[in-house]
């Protein structure tokens, strides 16, 4: 039966949710495997003429390059998604990400082509950044805009599940590759997770091509009232909300890369963890996230979202320091416990974030708005997390400054998320009101 508010059938709502989840899983798998490769192999293979610490920093710098491109991707694909349709933009981002990831897996190393190897690596990473910059917003909207108003946070969580699912696939694929002898892993084993992406992209494309366009965007296109330049409208009328959305995204942008990239490098180079053991720690954390993350969206649907956000992020403040302390013990069990505990609050908050931000902006500029805010958060807080973490650790020889920095990011997201929820949903978009449609007719 069709939902009278959206015109969407239950079957199409489910298809939109599944397409959002599967496509986002593949995109995040591609993005996460690069982060893991940068922590494990990209330094010696692409930057061999520097010290080990400098090689890790250089690899993390190429990791950050992908985040620099994300705001551009958010604007480009946000424009495409707000003007031509969410579905069109999502198919384009998936294709672009798949080609770039396959390209990384096929790249010659520094030993084979010299300086061109890191140059091409940076180019592939830029393309990845462009693609993921436009992916998240579209995936969120294709699911949430097919849902009824009181289920948007819940349906937006379909896209959010793609992050831990992609993380689990990435951690599992690298854990399997790491079982190879060191020589084989460095020679070809690290490439396998990148090459597998090609098959996953085909699956994602088949699923995404079967969904219908978002009913809200379709209504705007029928009435001829889509935004001509969404980013211009956005910065003219809602830049304050964009800044709040950016701050609200800071924690979820940074937390994943503190755990999966910086902590992976720290544990395997400074603390004596076996590479495969700590990849298993990351895999356990990803599994915990996948199983518990949706609870955040369920809680926000049944209770006051503002109170849920406050409770979750206040819990995160002591759990991040605890995570680093337990990893610092060098114990596999304690490291896994610390990372799992720290994962719970911010990932349940992450489940709420998509629907929360979708409600904060009008339909005509919504794709651009949430993509730009999320991408900027990734650039400023996500991509820099391992880089800043490693720089602080190298400069001070202590993990304490890294812990302090992570707590500051938690507080920033807490303040901004509460401010967004106090403002409430964006007013109904005038362009889809019956009176205006009748006037244009």
Order of alpha helices (4+ residues) and beta strands (2+ residues): alpha-alpha-alpha-alpha-alpha-alpha-alpha-alpha-alpha-alpha-alpha-alpha-alpha-alpha-alpha-alpha-alpha-alpha-alpha-alpha
